């Protein structure tokens, strides 16, 4: 990958004054954490900054300082556009229109390097981890609100330091952010433990329909499920991370029906398996162990296509691994994980 140097990024931040910073649709902790982390750091440096999320901020992250400044659309003029935690421009929800971004910071292995300047580190645990490590080199500082935002992203994307890409370096990075004022216990609880009553009802409607075959576990959430539970989001309320913990499951898949005949699909794989290529074949992306795509079509048809492709991929990878259980030797396990 052709990565922009720290000197070039520092110069970019110095030369521009009015920034638009955007992240992806259905934002998670890393999207919101990186948006607020970099945005607040730029504001602290005297820059004018618009923070944009086309789907807005989920209630579970509205405790973070500065969340109320995030809007859904760009207003007025700006000098430079930054895209965070997105493997392609489609993931931004089209908020930039035809404008080519000036800077792209991300950790997805499927990133298309679509900006003028690209900082893409697939080995990083989260986009927030990249920012936590690089902000100082780029001439910016980590205040307490910035530290809280960045630690939220690290905690979220590692599912509480439980993914296989967590190292001693990850924990030292988290400790540095704690030293800057981030409360780990509070942020962990907010990001990963607490759920709204409506989200839990939403989970229940999926869990009673759960299915498993040939070490693939999958669940379905319809528009009717969303309406009946009162859940306001258009995602799975992080249920995919519960499905991935089911015993005798190599790959977990969740299908979330969207409006206008589209289906949001999320995959999670056990260490050593790669679902990013499946997602990429359906126009999505992500990491080997966690990926997603939004697929045109009605729910039953999309399910058939996705499950067939997932089953074929699992069988092929088991055959290549030669051990029959879907796992690669731990010495070769990738560090890439999804949000």
C-alpha angles and dihedrals in degrees: 000000000000103000125191113237124245090246091055093049092047089051090049092054092045096050098047128066110178113056135183112201119191139175137184138303117263088026120215131193094283093050093049094038094051092044093052094036096055094032095054091044090054091047089051087055090057098260127140108240135185114196113205133192114165091208096042127228120313115235092246091068100042092102091074116103112255097020090123090064092062113104135183100234138036117252124197132343129329138179103216139020124213124191119200132196095356125125091199139008093255088071091066092068092241096287093141095051110201094339114124108225119245095214133024120190116182148134103213115121089217094058112140096209090234100166135080089250121029129195104180120162111174090182092062118105092225141348085252088059090056090050094046089054099041108033093088091050088052093057097258131114135229111234122182094268090048091049091051092052094047095046089051089059094047092048092047099047094045090046090236096325091305102117121102093246093066112115138169086269090059091055093047089051090051090049090053090054089048089053087056091057106274114142106220097193093052095045093045091052094047096046102039113014112039119072132176119252089245092053091053091049087050090052090051093057089056098042094058088058097045117141136189133190132163092353094308116117119193140176137189134219118189131195086253090056090053093049094045093051096043092233109159100200128087094221136077096267088242093297090137089073089058093049091051089062094059113121118252091020122130096173129020121199131186126192118205115188114226132192122269093039099296132130127206109216125192126189129196122186135191115251112288097031124100121216096161092089092054090052091046091053088057094048096266135098146192136131133322092259098037131025143148146196140186107226127195114233143069118299101252093049094046091049093054093049095045096046092049091051092045093049091049092048093049093049091048094049092047089052092049092047089052095209099094097227102083097249131118121215108280091240088067098041112132120240093217119112135165133241 
